[in-house]
Amino acid sequence: MMQNLIVGKKTISFNGCMAQLFTFTSSAATELVLVNAMAFDRSILKIQGSEGKSRAFSTCYSPLVVVGLYYSTITYTYIQPPSGYSLDKDKMVSELYTLVIPVLNPLIYSLRDKEVKMAFTKILTFCKRDSY
């Protein structure tokens, strides 16, 4: 690498590029998870009652789900073995990334509302009852 800086060669191999991409993505994801976990842990330690702790968890849970879905699709898209490549799988992941996650994002955030939770529970109960 130092040789490339001195010589003036400005290219990088595909494997080197993938290693940099992996390092950057995993570092960013790890940092986001750790910062969120530290903020969650700090807010939980300050709260005394179980109701307050439950409320803090429900506040932090929604963003964690969205970020987890987002980064899992990115990880699958860019870090997959070439032997297991399938165009159908690629299409499915890109649809999940571009369609499903943006649609689920408002739903996940609205599940913090008690009325939406009750309506969603009724729908699930109705669907579960019809499946028997």
NORVENDA-V993092 format. One record per helix or strand of 3 or more residues. SS is the DSSP state (h for helix, s for strand). FROM is the first residue (numbers start at 1). LEN is the number of residues. Records with the same first field share a line. If there is no record, write none. Layout:
BEGIN
SS->FROM-LEN / FROM-LEN
END
This chain:
BEGIN
h->2-6 / 14-33 / 50-29 / 82-3 / 87-24 / 114-17
END
